[in-house]
Amino acid sequence: MQTFTDTIAVLLFLSPLWFPLLLAIIFNKQLKQYAYNREVKRVQREMEMGELDAQIIREARRRRYGS
């Protein structure tokens, strides 16, 4: 019975550490989903504008950001 009580005590002691970790995991997934959705929308816009416009935009971005 002492082992069970010790286990519960340890879990209660560690429980405040799990909450921020869980939030970080959820927030990270949401950030990845947001970034993915933004990229999809960007590609859709480029496809709607036409390939020439998309090439001009990519070239301007490359010059501006140096990538």
Buried (B, 14 or more C-beta within 10 A) or exposed (E): EEEEEEEEEEEEEEEEEEEEEEEEEEEEEEEEEEEEEEEEEEEEEBEEEEEEEBEEBEEEEEEEEEE
